[in-house]
């Protein structure tokens, strides 16, 4: 059987070139991270939005479950320019809140514990035993010194060749090339005021990034099975990063209505917009996403997400997927309920079989 082990596997201390995407504020649990790690991949926590105490606790739990290779993903972002005000946004969503039996205008949610900054979260994760740091939405230079002090590699998520070159110049040890098909927030370093960012597909992006940098490249975006892993390796990548496939893992904390929505999603069932959180991301097309796209615009990265907290919680609790903002990649319809370890081993076995079959055909 084909050997999938790559030099990046050695750098990350893993056996199988599969990374769990750092899905912040949602599906990632210590059990999910540990399952991926114990199966031979890199389990990754999406740390943005967490308190440092919660992150340290979750990493300790994953380690207690046997995880040895643990990554932490942080979003390197800056405040951006709002396009509307909270009152106008609330008025645009009044009928949605009435449909959910929520107060209109919304009742302010008391602030919770202060979440950690990117540097605080990275420092906490490294002290707790994280073995890799992944940055998204910005230049990894901000946390490079912390990783260096612990001898831990930094992987930078990018969405263009230019950002890959910039990240490498900032000291990234590997690059995660995020194709347009990927669910979640776009990894673009800079976002124009109009929110329109480059959308380069995985097939086109990965080989160009491989040619542009002198460090290992990870492919991300639309990869759901062994075919995607085999293709990524053929493009020159040394691993793949998957998020949407793991939303349906049995260890995931995704809401049931979210889990049931993905397998039925067509290939055209997602859209990229900054209207949901204030930064461009790929979301499931549904009532709430469409209403926000047609609405007055966002109130800025951070405040926009907070403004939707009551809608998000009510939609999940009442099993109303049309009102639940759901991140998903274009391959979501290929996802199914499965244990995370089985996902890792199945994808690896499929990829190895494909590579063996192609090699036999070429003889």
C-alpha positions, 0 to 999 in steps of 0.5 A, spaced: 500 500 500 502 507 498 506 510 503 502 517 505 508 519 510 511 526 508 516 530 511 511 535 514 508 529 518 515 528 521 515 536 523 508 535 526 509 528 529 503 525 526 503 518 522 497 520 517 497 527 513 490 529 515 489 535 520 483 537 523 481 544 521 480 549 527 473 550 528 472 556 533 466 556 537 463 550 535 464 543 533 471 542 536 471 538 543 477 535 546 474 528 544 474 530 537 481 533 537 484 527 541 480 522 536 484 525 530 490 525 534 490 518 536 488 516 529 495 519 527 493 526 524 493 533 528 487 534 532 486 542 532 483 546 537 479 553 534 481 557 540 479 564 538 473 566 542 475 562 548 478 564 555 485 562 556 482 558 562 477 554 558 483 552 552 488 550 558 482 545 560 480 543 554 488 541 552 489 538 558 483 533 557 485 532 550 492 530 553 488 525 558 485 522 552 491 520 549 492 526 544 500 527 543 499 532 537 495 538 538 494 544 534 491 550 536 488 555 531 488 563 532 485 568 528 489 574 527 484 580 526 483 587 526 477 591 527 474 593 521 469 598 518 462 597 520 457 598 514 451 600 519 449 601 526 446 596 531 439 599 531 438 598 523 441 591 524 436 590 529 430 593 525 432 588 519 432 582 523 425 584 527 421 579 523 426 573 524 426 574 532 418 574 532 418 568 528 423 565 534 419 568 539 425 573 541 424 580 544 424 585 539 429 589 539 434 584 542 435 584 550 442 585 551 446 579 553 450 580 559 458 579 557 461 573 559 468 572 561 473 576 557 476 571 551 483 571 550 487 575 545 491 571 540 497 572 543 494 570 550 491 564 547 497 561 543 501 562 550 496 558 554 496 553 549 503 552 548 504 552 556 499 546 556 502 542 551 500 544 544 505 542 539 503 546 533 500 553 532 496 555 526 494 562 524 488 564 520 485 571 517 492 575 518 500 575 518 503 570 523 508 575 525 504 577 531 505 570 534 512 567 531 516 569 537 512 565 542 512 559 538 519 560 537 520 560 544 517 553 545 520 550 538 513 549 535 512 550 528 507 555 525 502 554 520 499 560 516 493 559 513 492 563 506 487 564 500 492 567 495 499 566 493 501 573 495 499 572 502 503 565 502 509 569 500 508 574 506 507 569 511 513 565 509 517 571 510 514 572 517 517 565 519 511 560 517 514 553 517 508 551 513 502 554 509 495 552 509 493 553 502 485 555 503 481 554 496 475 557 495 471 551 496 472 551 504 467 552 509 469 557 514 472 564 514 476 566 508 484 566 510 485 573 506 490 577 510 486 584 508 479 584 506 476 590 502 471 595 505 466 592 500 468 585 503 469 582 496 476 577 497 479 573 492 476 566 491 481 561 488 479 554 487 484 549 491 486 545 484 489 552 482 491 555 488 495 549 491 500 548 486 502 555 485 503 556 493 507 550 492 511 553 487 512 560 491 514 557 497 520 553 500 516 550 506 511 544 506 504 546 504 497 543 506 491 543 502 484 545 504 477 546 501 472 541 498 476 535 501 472 530 504 475 523 502 481 519 500 480 522 493 481 529 495 487 527 499 490 523 493 489 529 489 492 534 494 498 530 494 499 530 486 498 537 487 504 537 491 501 538 498 504 534 504 497 534 508 490 536 507 486 540 512 478 538 513 473 541 517 466 540 514 467 532 514 468 533 521 462 537 523 458 530 523 463 526 527 460 523 533 465 527 537 463 533 534 459 538 539 455 541 533 448 542 534 443 536 531 440 541 526 446 543 524 448 536 523 442 534 519 443 539 514 449 538 511 448 531 508 442 534 504 446 540 502 447 541 494 453 543 491 450 550 490 448 550 497 453 555 500 455 562 499 461 567 501 459 573 505 461 578 510 454 579 512 454 574 518 460 575 522 463 582 519 468 578 515 467 573 509 466 566 510 462 560 506 455 559 509 449 555 508 444 558 504 438 559 508 433 564 511 438 568 516 444 568 511 439 571 505 436 576 510 443 578 512 445 579 505 439 583 503 440 587 509 443 593 511 450 590 512 454 588 518 456 592 524 463 590 525 467 584 526 466 582 533 459 586 534 456 583 528 457 575 531 454 578 538 448 581 535 446 574 532 447 570 539 440 570 541 438 568 534 443 562 533 442 559 540 434 559 539 434 556 532 439 551 535 435 549 541 428 549 537 431 545 531 430 551 526 435 550 521 433 556 516 434 561 522 441 558 524 448 560 521 452 554 519 459 554 516 460 549 511 464 547 505 462 546 498 463 538 499 458 538 505 453 533 502 458 528 502 459 528 509 456 523 514 455 521 521 462 517 523 467 517 528 473 521 527 478 516 528 474 512 522 474 518 518 482 519 518 483 512 517 478 511 512 480 517 508 488 515 508 486 508 506 482 510 500 487 515 498 493 509 498 488 505 494 487 510 489 495 512 488 496 504 488 491 503 482 494 509 478 501 507 479 499 500 477 495 503 471 501 507 469 506 501 469 
